[in-house]
Amino acid sequence: MAGTLYVVATPLGNLADLSPRAADVLRSADVVAAEDTRRTRPLLAHLGAHPALLSYHAHSPEGQAAKLVARLCAGETVALVSDAGTPAISDPGAELVAAARAAGVPVVPIPGPSAVATVLSACGFGADRYLFLGFAPRKGAERDALLGRAAREPWPVVFFEAPNRLAALLDDLARVAGADRPAAVGRELTKLHEEIRVGTLAELAAYYGNHEPRGECTVVLHGRPEDAAEAAPDAGAVEAFARARLAEGHSRSGVVRDVVARFGLPRNEAYRLVTELA
């Protein structure tokens, strides 16, 4: 009979957040597939667990998932873990889960900590509905399009970001969503220096521009105000925004992208407006 693939949520920082069920699975597993074995090894030592510890991450050699599935098909139990939180969320673990299911292997989730739920619960924005976009593209039209979509959503939007790119993300969000849009940044979650800071995008961008953050960051953009979401873009506001961006020395193509991202105008309409103003 095939073994079982357990998808195990591990602590974001505080080891006391590991559930008893997760601890039992990690102690009894034949294999633990870890995003970073250097980070998982101390957790296993804390539990007194001694499984085979294998590396499984975005840059693993081709065929690593197949090797793990072969072990599952041979009857071994495999626990999949990420560095922190729930695997397969902005994480290559989803590929292993899909491969295991395709091979007829049972997949059992062991729920627990999640950075997304942790920050949403503490920022006060409400989360009856929210959109999770993971890590934004680093540059280019794809980044502009994704941030523009986030700016127009009526519910909170959650991003993950590396600390060295946090200030740039906040600056770009302020550009497309408005400097006064509320947002929240969570970092070092559940650790000694945990910080969940809430303010406008302008305030947060200025703060993290002057205080280099440490630790992985979770950003929540407040949903677009209801009246703004329902109303068509004000032509005067669009023109004023475009004029200001041109006056600051931005290229026509860059201003077109900004207008599309912030106001949701069709690209040809934004292009016509910017060309006339220029």
Secondary structure as a PSIPRED ss2 file (coil, helix, strand):
# PSIPRED VFORMAT (PSIPRED V4.0)

   1 M C   1.000  0.000  0.000
   2 A C   1.000  0.000  0.000
   3 G C   1.000  0.000  0.000
   4 T C   1.000  0.000  0.000
   5 L E   0.000  0.000  1.000
   6 Y E   0.000  0.000  1.000
   7 V E   0.000  0.000  1.000
   8 V E   0.000  0.000  1.000
   9 A C   1.000  0.000  0.000
  10 T E   0.000  0.000  1.000
  11 P C   1.000  0.000  0.000
  12 L C   1.000  0.000  0.000
  13 G C   1.000  0.000  0.000
  14 N C   1.000  0.000  0.000
  15 L H   0.000  1.000  0.000
  16 A H   0.000  1.000  0.000
  17 D H   0.000  1.000  0.000
  18 L C   1.000  0.000  0.000
  19 S C   1.000  0.000  0.000
  20 P H   0.000  1.000  0.000
  21 R H   0.000  1.000  0.000
  22 A H   0.000  1.000  0.000
  23 A H   0.000  1.000  0.000
  24 D H   0.000  1.000  0.000
  25 V H   0.000  1.000  0.000
  26 L H   0.000  1.000  0.000
  27 R H   0.000  1.000  0.000
  28 S H   0.000  1.000  0.000
  29 A C   1.000  0.000  0.000
  30 D C   1.000  0.000  0.000
  31 V E   0.000  0.000  1.000
  32 V E   0.000  0.000  1.000
  33 A E   0.000  0.000  1.000
  34 A E   0.000  0.000  1.000
  35 E C   1.000  0.000  0.000
  36 D C   1.000  0.000  0.000
  37 T H   0.000  1.000  0.000
  38 R H   0.000  1.000  0.000
  39 R H   0.000  1.000  0.000
  40 T H   0.000  1.000  0.000
  41 R H   0.000  1.000  0.000
  42 P H   0.000  1.000  0.000
  43 L H   0.000  1.000  0.000
  44 L H   0.000  1.000  0.000
  45 A H   0.000  1.000  0.000
  46 H H   0.000  1.000  0.000
  47 L H   0.000  1.000  0.000
  48 G C   1.000  0.000  0.000
  49 A C   1.000  0.000  0.000
  50 H C   1.000  0.000  0.000
  51 P C   1.000  0.000  0.000
  52 A E   0.000  0.000  1.000
  53 L E   0.000  0.000  1.000
  54 L E   0.000  0.000  1.000
  55 S E   0.000  0.000  1.000
  56 Y C   1.000  0.000  0.000
  57 H C   1.000  0.000  0.000
  58 A C   1.000  0.000  0.000
  59 H C   1.000  0.000  0.000
  60 S C   1.000  0.000  0.000
  61 P C   1.000  0.000  0.000
  62 E C   1.000  0.000  0.000
  63 G C   1.000  0.000  0.000
  64 Q H   0.000  1.000  0.000
  65 A H   0.000  1.000  0.000
  66 A H   0.000  1.000  0.000
  67 K H   0.000  1.000  0.000
  68 L H   0.000  1.000  0.000
  69 V H   0.000  1.000  0.000
  70 A H   0.000  1.000  0.000
  71 R H   0.000  1.000  0.000
  72 L H   0.000  1.000  0.000
  73 C H   0.000  1.000  0.000
  74 A C   1.000  0.000  0.000
  75 G C   1.000  0.000  0.000
  76 E C   1.000  0.000  0.000
  77 T C   1.000  0.000  0.000
  78 V E   0.000  0.000  1.000
  79 A E   0.000  0.000  1.000
  80 L E   0.000  0.000  1.000
  81 V E   0.000  0.000  1.000
  82 S C   1.000  0.000  0.000
  83 D C   1.000  0.000  0.000
  84 A C   1.000  0.000  0.000
  85 G E   0.000  0.000  1.000
  86 T C   1.000  0.000  0.000
  87 P C   1.000  0.000  0.000
  88 A C   1.000  0.000  0.000
  89 I C   1.000  0.000  0.000
  90 S C   1.000  0.000  0.000
  91 D C   1.000  0.000  0.000
  92 P C   1.000  0.000  0.000
  93 G H   0.000  1.000  0.000
  94 A H   0.000  1.000  0.000
  95 E H   0.000  1.000  0.000
  96 L H   0.000  1.000  0.000
  97 V H   0.000  1.000  0.000
  98 A H   0.000  1.000  0.000
  99 A H   0.000  1.000  0.000
 100 A H   0.000  1.000  0.000
 101 R H   0.000  1.000  0.000
 102 A H   0.000  1.000  0.000
 103 A C   1.000  0.000  0.000
 104 G C   1.000  0.000  0.000
 105 V C   1.000  0.000  0.000
 106 P C   1.000  0.000  0.000
 107 V E   0.000  0.000  1.000
 108 V E   0.000  0.000  1.000
 109 P E   0.000  0.000  1.000
 110 I E   0.000  0.000  1.000
 111 P C   1.000  0.000  0.000
 112 G C   1.000  0.000  0.000
 113 P C   1.000  0.000  0.000
 114 S C   1.000  0.000  0.000
 115 A H   0.000  1.000  0.000
 116 V H   0.000  1.000  0.000
 117 A H   0.000  1.000  0.000
 118 T H   0.000  1.000  0.000
 119 V H   0.000  1.000  0.000
 120 L H   0.000  1.000  0.000
 121 S H   0.000  1.000  0.000
 122 A H   0.000  1.000  0.000
 123 C H   0.000  1.000  0.000
 124 G C   1.000  0.000  0.000
 125 F C   1.000  0.000  0.000
 126 G C   1.000  0.000  0.000
 127 A C   1.000  0.000  0.000
 128 D C   1.000  0.000  0.000
 129 R C   1.000  0.000  0.000
 130 Y C   1.000  0.000  0.000
 131 L E   0.000  0.000  1.000
 132 F E   0.000  0.000  1.000
 133 L E   0.000  0.000  1.000
 134 G E   0.000  0.000  1.000
 135 F E   0.000  0.000  1.000
 136 A C   1.000  0.000  0.000
 137 P C   1.000  0.000  0.000
 138 R C   1.000  0.000  0.000
 139 K C   1.000  0.000  0.000
 140 G H   0.000  1.000  0.000
 141 A H   0.000  1.000  0.000
 142 E H   0.000  1.000  0.000
 143 R H   0.000  1.000  0.000
 144 D H   0.000  1.000  0.000
 145 A H   0.000  1.000  0.000
 146 L H   0.000  1.000  0.000
 147 L H   0.000  1.000  0.000
 148 G H   0.000  1.000  0.000
 149 R H   0.000  1.000  0.000
 150 A H   0.000  1.000  0.000
 151 A H   0.000  1.000  0.000
 152 R H   0.000  1.000  0.000
 153 E C   1.000  0.000  0.000
 154 P C   1.000  0.000  0.000
 155 W C   1.000  0.000  0.000
 156 P C   1.000  0.000  0.000
 157 V E   0.000  0.000  1.000
 158 V E   0.000  0.000  1.000
 159 F E   0.000  0.000  1.000
 160 F E   0.000  0.000  1.000
 161 E E   0.000  0.000  1.000
 162 A C   1.000  0.000  0.000
 163 P H   0.000  1.000  0.000
 164 N H   0.000  1.000  0.000
 165 R H   0.000  1.000  0.000
 166 L H   0.000  1.000  0.000
 167 A H   0.000  1.000  0.000
 168 A H   0.000  1.000  0.000
 169 L H   0.000  1.000  0.000
 170 L H   0.000  1.000  0.000
 171 D H   0.000  1.000  0.000
 172 D H   0.000  1.000  0.000
 173 L H   0.000  1.000  0.000
 174 A H   0.000  1.000  0.000
 175 R H   0.000  1.000  0.000
 176 V H   0.000  1.000  0.000
 177 A H   0.000  1.000  0.000
 178 G C   1.000  0.000  0.000
 179 A C   1.000  0.000  0.000
 180 D C   1.000  0.000  0.000
 181 R C   1.000  0.000  0.000
 182 P E   0.000  0.000  1.000
 183 A E   0.000  0.000  1.000
 184 A E   0.000  0.000  1.000
 185 V E   0.000  0.000  1.000
 186 G E   0.000  0.000  1.000
 187 R E   0.000  0.000  1.000
 188 E C   1.000  0.000  0.000
 189 L C   1.000  0.000  0.000
 190 T C   1.000  0.000  0.000
 191 K C   1.000  0.000  0.000
 192 L C   1.000  0.000  0.000
 193 H C   1.000  0.000  0.000
 194 E C   1.000  0.000  0.000
 195 E E   0.000  0.000  1.000
 196 I E   0.000  0.000  1.000
 197 R E   0.000  0.000  1.000
 198 V E   0.000  0.000  1.000
 199 G E   0.000  0.000  1.000
 200 T E   0.000  0.000  1.000
 201 L H   0.000  1.000  0.000
 202 A H   0.000  1.000  0.000
 203 E H   0.000  1.000  0.000
 204 L H   0.000  1.000  0.000
 205 A H   0.000  1.000  0.000
 206 A H   0.000  1.000  0.000
 207 Y H   0.000  1.000  0.000
 208 Y H   0.000  1.000  0.000
 209 G H   0.000  1.000  0.000
 210 N H   0.000  1.000  0.000
 211 H C   1.000  0.000  0.000
 212 E C   1.000  0.000  0.000
 213 P C   1.000  0.000  0.000
 214 R C   1.000  0.000  0.000
 215 G C   1.000  0.000  0.000
 216 E C   1.000  0.000  0.000
 217 C E   0.000  0.000  1.000
 218 T E   0.000  0.000  1.000
 219 V E   0.000  0.000  1.000
 220 V E   0.000  0.000  1.000
 221 L E   0.000  0.000  1.000
 222 H C   1.000  0.000  0.000
 223 G C   1.000  0.000  0.000
 224 R C   1.000  0.000  0.000
 225 P C   1.000  0.000  0.000
 226 E H   0.000  1.000  0.000
 227 D H   0.000  1.000  0.000
 228 A H   0.000  1.000  0.000
 229 A H   0.000  1.000  0.000
 230 E H   0.000  1.000  0.000
 231 A C   1.000  0.000  0.000
 232 A C   1.000  0.000  0.000
 233 P C   1.000  0.000  0.000
 234 D C   1.000  0.000  0.000
 235 A H   0.000  1.000  0.000
 236 G H   0.000  1.000  0.000
 237 A H   0.000  1.000  0.000
 238 V H   0.000  1.000  0.000
 239 E H   0.000  1.000  0.000
 240 A H   0.000  1.000  0.000
 241 F H   0.000  1.000  0.000
 242 A H   0.000  1.000  0.000
 243 R H   0.000  1.000  0.000
 244 A H   0.000  1.000  0.000
 245 R H   0.000  1.000  0.000
 246 L H   0.000  1.000  0.000
 247 A H   0.000  1.000  0.000
 248 E C   1.000  0.000  0.000
 249 G C   1.000  0.000  0.000
 250 H C   1.000  0.000  0.000
 251 S C   1.000  0.000  0.000
 252 R H   0.000  1.000  0.000
 253 S H   0.000  1.000  0.000
 254 G H   0.000  1.000  0.000
 255 V H   0.000  1.000  0.000
 256 V H   0.000  1.000  0.000
 257 R H   0.000  1.000  0.000
 258 D H   0.000  1.000  0.000
 259 V H   0.000  1.000  0.000
 260 V H   0.000  1.000  0.000
 261 A H   0.000  1.000  0.000
 262 R H   0.000  1.000  0.000
 263 F H   0.000  1.000  0.000
 264 G C   1.000  0.000  0.000
 265 L C   1.000  0.000  0.000
 266 P C   1.000  0.000  0.000
 267 R H   0.000  1.000  0.000
 268 N H   0.000  1.000  0.000
 269 E H   0.000  1.000  0.000
 270 A H   0.000  1.000  0.000
 271 Y H   0.000  1.000  0.000
 272 R H   0.000  1.000  0.000
 273 L H   0.000  1.000  0.000
 274 V H   0.000  1.000  0.000
 275 T H   0.000  1.000  0.000
 276 E H   0.000  1.000  0.000
 277 L H   0.000  1.000  0.000
 278 A C   1.000  0.000  0.000
